[in-house]
Amino acid sequence: MNRLFKTAGIFAILLGCTVSADAQDTQTAKEETKKESFMKKAFRDMKESARLQRQIDKANFQATKLETKAFYEEQKRLSKPSARTAAEKERMQKELEAANKRVEEAKAKVEAAKK
C-alpha cells in the first residue's frame, strides 16, 4: 500500500511538472510574440507579401505567354489560303441568306399591299 502511494505521488509530481512546464512554454511563447519588435513584424510581412507577389507575377506571365501562343496559332491557321477562302465563302453565304430573307419579306409586303 505504501508503495502504491509512492507511485501515485511520483506520477502526480511528474504530471504537475509537465503541466507547469506546458504552462511556462505557452507563457514564454506569448512573451516572445509580445517582444517581437515592429521591424521584425514588418520584415516578415514584407517577405510574405513578396512571396505571394512573385507567385502572382509567375501566373500572369504564364497566362500571357499562353494567350500569345494561342493567338499566333490561330493566325497561322487562318493565314492559309484554303482557310481564308473557306471563311470568305462562309461570310458570303451568310450575306446571301440575309439578302434572300429580305427579298422574301419585301415580296410578302408587296402581296399584302395588293390585297
Biotite code that builds the C-alpha atoms (Angstrom):
import biotite.structure as struc

atoms = struc.array([
    struc.Atom([0.000, 0.000, 0.000], chain_id="A", res_id=1, res_name="MET", atom_name="CA", element="C"),
    struc.Atom([2.809, 2.335, 0.888], chain_id="A", res_id=2, res_name="ASN", atom_name="CA", element="C"),
    struc.Atom([4.407, 1.550, -2.431], chain_id="A", res_id=3, res_name="ARG", atom_name="CA", element="C"),
    struc.Atom([1.173, 2.452, -4.228], chain_id="A", res_id=4, res_name="LEU", atom_name="CA", element="C"),
    struc.Atom([1.103, 5.904, -2.620], chain_id="A", res_id=5, res_name="PHE", atom_name="CA", element="C"),
    struc.Atom([4.731, 6.484, -3.547], chain_id="A", res_id=6, res_name="LYS", atom_name="CA", element="C"),
    struc.Atom([3.993, 5.560, -7.170], chain_id="A", res_id=7, res_name="THR", atom_name="CA", element="C"),
    struc.Atom([0.906, 7.772, -7.216], chain_id="A", res_id=8, res_name="ALA", atom_name="CA", element="C"),
    struc.Atom([2.916, 10.611, -5.672], chain_id="A", res_id=9, res_name="GLY", atom_name="CA", element="C"),
    struc.Atom([5.618, 10.234, -8.293], chain_id="A", res_id=10, res_name="ILE", atom_name="CA", element="C"),
    struc.Atom([3.014, 10.347, -11.049], chain_id="A", res_id=11, res_name="PHE", atom_name="CA", element="C"),
    struc.Atom([1.409, 13.395, -9.508], chain_id="A", res_id=12, res_name="ALA", atom_name="CA", element="C"),
    struc.Atom([4.747, 15.132, -9.325], chain_id="A", res_id=13, res_name="ILE", atom_name="CA", element="C"),
    struc.Atom([5.572, 14.206, -12.895], chain_id="A", res_id=14, res_name="LEU", atom_name="CA", element="C"),
    struc.Atom([2.187, 15.291, -14.157], chain_id="A", res_id=15, res_name="LEU", atom_name="CA", element="C"),
    struc.Atom([2.359, 18.511, -12.181], chain_id="A", res_id=16, res_name="GLY", atom_name="CA", element="C"),
    struc.Atom([5.762, 19.264, -13.615], chain_id="A", res_id=17, res_name="CYS", atom_name="CA", element="C"),
    struc.Atom([4.646, 18.647, -17.183], chain_id="A", res_id=18, res_name="THR", atom_name="CA", element="C"),
    struc.Atom([1.555, 20.773, -16.722], chain_id="A", res_id=19, res_name="VAL", atom_name="CA", element="C"),
    struc.Atom([3.575, 23.593, -15.239], chain_id="A", res_id=20, res_name="SER", atom_name="CA", element="C"),
    struc.Atom([6.201, 23.154, -17.975], chain_id="A", res_id=21, res_name="ALA", atom_name="CA", element="C"),
    struc.Atom([3.488, 23.411, -20.630], chain_id="A", res_id=22, res_name="ASP", atom_name="CA", element="C"),
    struc.Atom([2.089, 26.493, -18.948], chain_id="A", res_id=23, res_name="ALA", atom_name="CA", element="C"),
    struc.Atom([5.562, 28.018, -18.850], chain_id="A", res_id=24, res_name="GLN", atom_name="CA", element="C"),
    struc.Atom([6.103, 27.193, -22.528], chain_id="A", res_id=25, res_name="ASP", atom_name="CA", element="C"),
    struc.Atom([2.886, 28.913, -23.515], chain_id="A", res_id=26, res_name="THR", atom_name="CA", element="C"),
    struc.Atom([3.781, 31.926, -21.371], chain_id="A", res_id=27, res_name="GLN", atom_name="CA", element="C"),
    struc.Atom([7.242, 32.178, -22.922], chain_id="A", res_id=28, res_name="THR", atom_name="CA", element="C"),
    struc.Atom([5.737, 31.848, -26.398], chain_id="A", res_id=29, res_name="ALA", atom_name="CA", element="C"),
    struc.Atom([3.313, 34.672, -25.629], chain_id="A", res_id=30, res_name="LYS", atom_name="CA", element="C"),
    struc.Atom([6.111, 36.807, -24.259], chain_id="A", res_id=31, res_name="GLU", atom_name="CA", element="C"),
    struc.Atom([8.224, 36.181, -27.361], chain_id="A", res_id=32, res_name="GLU", atom_name="CA", element="C"),
    struc.Atom([5.410, 37.279, -29.621], chain_id="A", res_id=33, res_name="THR", atom_name="CA", element="C"),
    struc.Atom([4.888, 40.338, -27.456], chain_id="A", res_id=34, res_name="LYS", atom_name="CA", element="C"),
    struc.Atom([8.597, 41.072, -27.519], chain_id="A", res_id=35, res_name="LYS", atom_name="CA", element="C"),
    struc.Atom([8.764, 40.743, -31.296], chain_id="A", res_id=36, res_name="GLU", atom_name="CA", element="C"),
    struc.Atom([9.660, 44.174, -32.500], chain_id="A", res_id=37, res_name="SER", atom_name="CA", element="C"),
    struc.Atom([7.903, 46.255, -35.091], chain_id="A", res_id=38, res_name="PHE", atom_name="CA", element="C"),
    struc.Atom([10.777, 45.808, -37.532], chain_id="A", res_id=39, res_name="MET", atom_name="CA", element="C"),
    struc.Atom([10.674, 42.009, -37.288], chain_id="A", res_id=40, res_name="LYS", atom_name="CA", element="C"),
    struc.Atom([6.938, 42.021, -37.972], chain_id="A", res_id=41, res_name="LYS", atom_name="CA", element="C"),
    struc.Atom([7.379, 44.429, -40.867], chain_id="A", res_id=42, res_name="ALA", atom_name="CA", element="C"),
    struc.Atom([10.125, 42.366, -42.497], chain_id="A", res_id=43, res_name="PHE", atom_name="CA", element="C"),
    struc.Atom([8.153, 39.151, -42.005], chain_id="A", res_id=44, res_name="ARG", atom_name="CA", element="C"),
    struc.Atom([5.120, 40.759, -43.637], chain_id="A", res_id=45, res_name="ASP", atom_name="CA", element="C"),
    struc.Atom([7.238, 42.099, -46.492], chain_id="A", res_id=46, res_name="MET", atom_name="CA", element="C"),
    struc.Atom([8.719, 38.644, -47.054], chain_id="A", res_id=47, res_name="LYS", atom_name="CA", element="C"),
    struc.Atom([5.259, 37.072, -47.185], chain_id="A", res_id=48, res_name="GLU", atom_name="CA", element="C"),
    struc.Atom([3.991, 39.798, -49.496], chain_id="A", res_id=49, res_name="SER", atom_name="CA", element="C"),
    struc.Atom([6.958, 39.430, -51.834], chain_id="A", res_id=50, res_name="ALA", atom_name="CA", element="C"),
    struc.Atom([6.492, 35.664, -51.991], chain_id="A", res_id=51, res_name="ARG", atom_name="CA", element="C"),
    struc.Atom([2.805, 35.998, -52.885], chain_id="A", res_id=52, res_name="LEU", atom_name="CA", element="C"),
    struc.Atom([3.510, 38.731, -55.425], chain_id="A", res_id=53, res_name="GLN", atom_name="CA", element="C"),
    struc.Atom([6.121, 36.540, -57.117], chain_id="A", res_id=54, res_name="ARG", atom_name="CA", element="C"),
    struc.Atom([3.560, 33.731, -57.444], chain_id="A", res_id=55, res_name="GLN", atom_name="CA", element="C"),
    struc.Atom([1.053, 36.172, -58.932], chain_id="A", res_id=56, res_name="ILE", atom_name="CA", element="C"),
    struc.Atom([3.637, 37.504, -61.394], chain_id="A", res_id=57, res_name="ASP", atom_name="CA", element="C"),
    struc.Atom([4.603, 33.994, -62.472], chain_id="A", res_id=58, res_name="LYS", atom_name="CA", element="C"),
    struc.Atom([0.954, 33.053, -63.063], chain_id="A", res_id=59, res_name="ALA", atom_name="CA", element="C"),
    struc.Atom([0.286, 36.258, -65.032], chain_id="A", res_id=60, res_name="ASN", atom_name="CA", element="C"),
    struc.Atom([3.389, 35.719, -67.150], chain_id="A", res_id=61, res_name="PHE", atom_name="CA", element="C"),
    struc.Atom([2.365, 32.131, -67.895], chain_id="A", res_id=62, res_name="GLN", atom_name="CA", element="C"),
    struc.Atom([-1.159, 33.245, -68.851], chain_id="A", res_id=63, res_name="ALA", atom_name="CA", element="C"),
    struc.Atom([0.154, 35.971, -71.160], chain_id="A", res_id=64, res_name="THR", atom_name="CA", element="C"),
    struc.Atom([2.577, 33.562, -72.770], chain_id="A", res_id=65, res_name="LYS", atom_name="CA", element="C"),
    struc.Atom([-0.158, 31.006, -73.461], chain_id="A", res_id=66, res_name="LEU", atom_name="CA", element="C"),
    struc.Atom([-2.576, 33.643, -74.766], chain_id="A", res_id=67, res_name="GLU", atom_name="CA", element="C"),
    struc.Atom([0.081, 34.893, -77.174], chain_id="A", res_id=68, res_name="THR", atom_name="CA", element="C"),
    struc.Atom([0.811, 31.365, -78.356], chain_id="A", res_id=69, res_name="LYS", atom_name="CA", element="C"),
    struc.Atom([-2.905, 30.702, -78.910], chain_id="A", res_id=70, res_name="ALA", atom_name="CA", element="C"),
    struc.Atom([-3.268, 33.924, -80.910], chain_id="A", res_id=71, res_name="PHE", atom_name="CA", element="C"),
    struc.Atom([-0.214, 33.027, -83.004], chain_id="A", res_id=72, res_name="TYR", atom_name="CA", element="C"),
    struc.Atom([-1.533, 29.527, -83.750], chain_id="A", res_id=73, res_name="GLU", atom_name="CA", element="C"),
    struc.Atom([-4.942, 30.915, -84.695], chain_id="A", res_id=74, res_name="GLU", atom_name="CA", element="C"),
    struc.Atom([-3.449, 33.490, -87.031], chain_id="A", res_id=75, res_name="GLN", atom_name="CA", element="C"),
    struc.Atom([-1.168, 30.853, -88.503], chain_id="A", res_id=76, res_name="LYS", atom_name="CA", element="C"),
    struc.Atom([-4.184, 28.631, -89.194], chain_id="A", res_id=77, res_name="ARG", atom_name="CA", element="C"),
    struc.Atom([-6.185, 31.489, -90.691], chain_id="A", res_id=78, res_name="LEU", atom_name="CA", element="C"),
    struc.Atom([-3.339, 32.653, -92.933], chain_id="A", res_id=79, res_name="SER", atom_name="CA", element="C"),
    struc.Atom([-3.542, 29.536, -95.104], chain_id="A", res_id=80, res_name="LYS", atom_name="CA", element="C"),
    struc.Atom([-5.257, 30.250, -98.435], chain_id="A", res_id=81, res_name="PRO", atom_name="CA", element="C"),
    struc.Atom([-7.685, 27.363, -98.047], chain_id="A", res_id=82, res_name="SER", atom_name="CA", element="C"),
    struc.Atom([-8.814, 28.590, -94.624], chain_id="A", res_id=83, res_name="ALA", atom_name="CA", element="C"),
    struc.Atom([-9.106, 32.150, -95.857], chain_id="A", res_id=84, res_name="ARG", atom_name="CA", element="C"),
    struc.Atom([-11.179, 31.052, -98.864], chain_id="A", res_id=85, res_name="THR", atom_name="CA", element="C"),
    struc.Atom([-13.449, 28.920, -96.683], chain_id="A", res_id=86, res_name="ALA", atom_name="CA", element="C"),
    struc.Atom([-14.008, 31.808, -94.259], chain_id="A", res_id=87, res_name="ALA", atom_name="CA", element="C"),
    struc.Atom([-14.792, 34.151, -97.173], chain_id="A", res_id=88, res_name="GLU", atom_name="CA", element="C"),
    struc.Atom([-17.282, 31.665, -98.645], chain_id="A", res_id=89, res_name="LYS", atom_name="CA", element="C"),
    struc.Atom([-18.983, 31.279, -95.276], chain_id="A", res_id=90, res_name="GLU", atom_name="CA", element="C"),
    struc.Atom([-19.272, 35.049, -94.898], chain_id="A", res_id=91, res_name="ARG", atom_name="CA", element="C"),
    struc.Atom([-20.703, 35.408, -98.413], chain_id="A", res_id=92, res_name="MET", atom_name="CA", element="C"),
    struc.Atom([-23.187, 32.582, -97.792], chain_id="A", res_id=93, res_name="GLN", atom_name="CA", element="C"),
    struc.Atom([-24.475, 34.334, -94.670], chain_id="A", res_id=94, res_name="LYS", atom_name="CA", element="C"),
    struc.Atom([-24.860, 37.597, -96.568], chain_id="A", res_id=95, res_name="GLU", atom_name="CA", element="C"),
    struc.Atom([-26.729, 35.789, -99.366], chain_id="A", res_id=96, res_name="LEU", atom_name="CA", element="C"),
    struc.Atom([-29.112, 34.186, -96.867], chain_id="A", res_id=97, res_name="GLU", atom_name="CA", element="C"),
    struc.Atom([-29.778, 37.559, -95.234], chain_id="A", res_id=98, res_name="ALA", atom_name="CA", element="C"),
    struc.Atom([-30.436, 39.158, -98.629], chain_id="A", res_id=99, res_name="ALA", atom_name="CA", element="C"),
    struc.Atom([-32.793, 36.344, -99.664], chain_id="A", res_id=100, res_name="ASN", atom_name="CA", element="C"),
    struc.Atom([-34.691, 36.734, -96.399], chain_id="A", res_id=101, res_name="LYS", atom_name="CA", element="C"),
    struc.Atom([-35.117, 40.453, -97.048], chain_id="A", res_id=102, res_name="ARG", atom_name="CA", element="C"),
    struc.Atom([-36.360, 39.706, -100.583], chain_id="A", res_id=103, res_name="VAL", atom_name="CA", element="C"),
    struc.Atom([-38.976, 37.286, -99.247], chain_id="A", res_id=104, res_name="GLU", atom_name="CA", element="C"),
    struc.Atom([-40.135, 39.817, -96.653], chain_id="A", res_id=105, res_name="GLU", atom_name="CA", element="C"),
    struc.Atom([-40.377, 42.510, -99.332], chain_id="A", res_id=106, res_name="ALA", atom_name="CA", element="C"),
    struc.Atom([-42.420, 40.195, -101.596], chain_id="A", res_id=107, res_name="LYS", atom_name="CA", element="C"),
    struc.Atom([-44.755, 39.443, -98.706], chain_id="A", res_id=108, res_name="ALA", atom_name="CA", element="C"),
    struc.Atom([-45.262, 43.180, -98.108], chain_id="A", res_id=109, res_name="LYS", atom_name="CA", element="C"),
    struc.Atom([-45.980, 43.779, -101.817], chain_id="A", res_id=110, res_name="VAL", atom_name="CA", element="C"),
    struc.Atom([-48.545, 40.917, -101.862], chain_id="A", res_id=111, res_name="GLU", atom_name="CA", element="C"),
    struc.Atom([-50.145, 42.282, -98.724], chain_id="A", res_id=112, res_name="ALA", atom_name="CA", element="C"),
    struc.Atom([-50.358, 45.782, -100.227], chain_id="A", res_id=113, res_name="ALA", atom_name="CA", element="C"),
    struc.Atom([-52.068, 44.486, -103.409], chain_id="A", res_id=114, res_name="LYS", atom_name="CA", element="C"),
    struc.Atom([-54.940, 42.909, -101.499], chain_id="A", res_id=115, res_name="LYS", atom_name="CA", element="C"),
])
